[in-house]
Amino acid sequence: MTKLSELIIQFPEVDSFASLEELVAHAAESGHLFLEFDVKPDYRDTPRNWEWKLETAFTRGLD
């Protein structure tokens, strides 16, 4: 299981929610099976429905 906080810590160059979505999609395509939302992303562009958007990115992968 991958925790969202671990992804954020491992990739400090990610500085926006849009970049985080790409990172989450890439993690799914790299073989991660589960994603735990243990923290709320602290980016200026984090939307209210951030959990749904990250779950969608994780499920669908990169478009």
Buried (B, 14 or more C-beta within 10 A) or exposed (E): EBBBBBBBEEBEEBEEBEBBBBBBBBBBEEEBEEBEEEEEBEBEEBEEEBEEBBBEBBEEEEE
